[in-house]
Amino acid sequence: MLAWGGPNTLAQALWKVKATRTPAQLARFVAKLRVYTISDQDDSGPWLRATFPKLFYIASPGIHAGGAYHYSTWSGISGDRFHGRFEGADFSLVDKPWLAANVQAKGPLGAEYPTWTFIMEGDTPSFLYLIPNGLNAPEHPDWGGWGGRYELYLPRTEKWFLRPETRPLWTNAVDEVRGADGGWHTGHQETIWRWREAYQHDFAARMDWTIKPYAQANHPPRVTVAATRITAKPGERVTLSASATDPDGDALGYRWFLYGEPGTFILSSGRTGAPLAIDGADTANASFIVPKNREFPAGTMHLIVAVSDRGSPGLTRYGRVIVEVRP
C-alpha cells in the first residue's frame, strides 16, 4: 500500500473494517497489509499506527511544518539542495538537464513530466520497493534496497511529530556510503541515494520502452546466485558465485561488496567504509575470509553482487547472499 499525500483513505477503510468485522477478521485483514508512506502529510498516519499496532508500517514520522522532511529518509531521492540539504550524492542525475534529456524529451508520456520547482519527485522511493531487481526485499525493510533501508523500533518523539509514537514501526536507519565526491557519508538519505545511478538509469530505460521497439532499447540483465544463504566460521574462506545473462546480448560487469548495515556480524571496532577484502570482487566468482572477532563471534553478513550491462543507459540488477557466521 503506497500512500502518497497522506493515508486518510486507508485509515477510512480500516476504520470501517474494524467497525464491521470481528476482531479475528480484522486481525487477518491487517496481517495482509504492507504500508509504505513517505512522511505524515495528514494526521491519519499516527492514528493508524496507534490503532492497529500490528500493521506493517514504513514511514519517517512527522509533518513538513515541523521540519520532518529535512530529516526524512525519502528525501534521498532528490532532496540534496532543498529538503535534505545533504552532500555526497550525484546531483547531476536528478537535475533539470538530466530530466529534460532522459525523460521529458521521450515521447508524449515524457512530455507530461513536469519541470520541478523544489525537488524531483519525492514519493517514488515507495514505488521503487516494488521493482524486482534482486536487491529489494519488501518483507525485510532492514535489508535495504532502492526504496531505502528502515529498522523496526519505537522512535523518540521529535518536535515535528504530530503525536508521540506508541509502538515500533519501520523507520529511519543509517548507512555509510562513499559519495560521488570520494568521501564517506552517513545518514538516513544515504540509504536511498547510494543507489541513485542504478534507479535513474532504470527510469531512463523505461522511458525508452515507451517510444522504441524492443530491439532498439536496453533491458536489464538477469542475475542468479549459486547460493542465497551460506553458513561459515570465523577464519573460513567463503566462495561466492553468480551468473547472469543479458536479453540484449550486452557485455556484463560484476561487482561484489559487503552491505554491512543489514548484517549483524561485527567485523571490528573503529573501522569505516568497506573493511572487508573480497578476492575477485569484479568477477562472477569471488571469495573472502570471514574475519575473526573474539568479542562478537557470530552474526550475519550480507554480500551483494551488482551486475551491470554495457548498454545505454547501463542497467544494474543484483543478487544477495546472506552468510551466517557461527563460531
Summary of the structure (lengths in Angstrom):
residues: 327
radius of gyration: 21.0
end to end distance: 40.7
largest distance: 60.8
contacts: 1032
relative contact order: 0.13
helix: 27%
strand: 24%
